[in-house]
Amino acid sequence: MKNVSQIIDGKRKIIKKPELLAPAGNLEKLKTTIMYGADAVFVGGKEFSLRSQASNFTIDDIKEAVEFANGYGAHIHVTCNIILHQDNLKGIKEYLKTLDEIGVRAIIVADPYIMRIAKELKLRLEVHVSTQLSTLNLKAIQFYADMGMDRVVLGRETTFEDLKVIMEKTPIDIEYFIHGAMCIHYSGRCMLSNYLSRRDANRGGCSQSCRWYYDLYDQGELVNQEKDMPFSMSSKDMALVDHIGELIELGVDSFKIEGRMKSLHYIATVVSTYRKLIDAYCDNPDEFQFNDFYRQELNKAANRALCHGFFYDNPTKDEQLFNLRDEHPTQEFVIRVLDYDQEKKLAKIEQRNYFQLGDKVEFFSPHHENIVVDIHKIYNEDMEAIEVANHPMEILYIEIDYPVQSHDMGRKV
């Protein structure tokens, strides 16, 4: 097991912080993710990537992302994680060379052919084994290490007890999911979407068939008709917020957040919450006390119930959403701060959703504690007083005593 801490000035400190790796579906989300505390961001390119419905990145987008990340000491990982069919082979070598030339830190790969050629090309970028391959044990990790892989992204089904064994002897870096949606099947092994909608889950087209509503039969008899509650196989989302300290102490190299198709507000909230939690624990692990603030923050962005996934063991019925969606509204994202005039106490903002005079808005940021303010003055771009903000993306001004900062966000309380 890796040495993660040492005594500094009489106090134990974590010297091996895990990388906080977060998703981004477009450039705006990517830049926000980095500003809100991610050490690395994973994105999908226009080719060779799952999540075909995400706003995937062109080569120019990836180049801009790398340049932006470099300014923050962050890194870009690109997913090349489809299972290749014969018609996918063309252009893969040129694509990988281009990613390497523009400074991408790592590619995330599921197909053995891409693994092999990435190493044969002697690229500088790292090759990470995708969670699509459901790696759950030390022997499989050793197999990929022997192939020259740099990191394995463990399957979401890895329990904490298995992770402890893995971290004792792993020869390469380990990436572990800490937050996000769960697959109802083993990661990368589900064919339900292919069967029901002819959309290939392993080529970026998953239709999330497990979350559809079904009639449930037992020996030919409909069993959920009386309750009028259609059956689904959907899982609650994973959140290991209250186990971060244990995972840090194991020396896990990277904590992964899932959600390339999630909203800007979701990504900012989740990343900033885990950033603050990781930093607080690493600064003083022996005296750290978990504060429910972290879980409350995550609940402001999650619209599905949260659970521990496979952390303890196989999930029970309590970690599933059989017969119900269990979705709940999040706090509505209404403001993104563009600038702040200290003398005039005036914030220039971009309006994201409806708000009006008298509303309470909670501002959150990677730079300061959350603050709640009453909206008592709103002005349009001509500095005319208005009562409601109801035009998305409109530039407005609001009076606020607290010195908010550019890129802070506000959500209705």
Secondary structure by P-SEA (a helix, b strand, c coil): ccccccccccccccccccccccccccaaaaaaaaaacccbbbbbccccccccccccccaaaaaaaaaaaaaaccbbbbbcccccccccccaaaaaaaaaaaacccbbbbccaaaaaaaaaacccbbbbbccccccccaaaaaaaaaaccccccccccccaaaaaaaaacccbbbbbbccccccccccccccccccccccccccccccccccbbbbbbcccccccccccbbbbbcccbbbcccaaaaaaaacccbbbbbbccccaaaaaaaaaaaaaaaaaaaaccccbbbbaaaaaaaaaccccccccccccccccccccccccccccccccccbbbccccccccccbbbbcccccccbbbbbbcccccbbbbbbcbbbccccccccccccccccbbbbbccccccccccccc
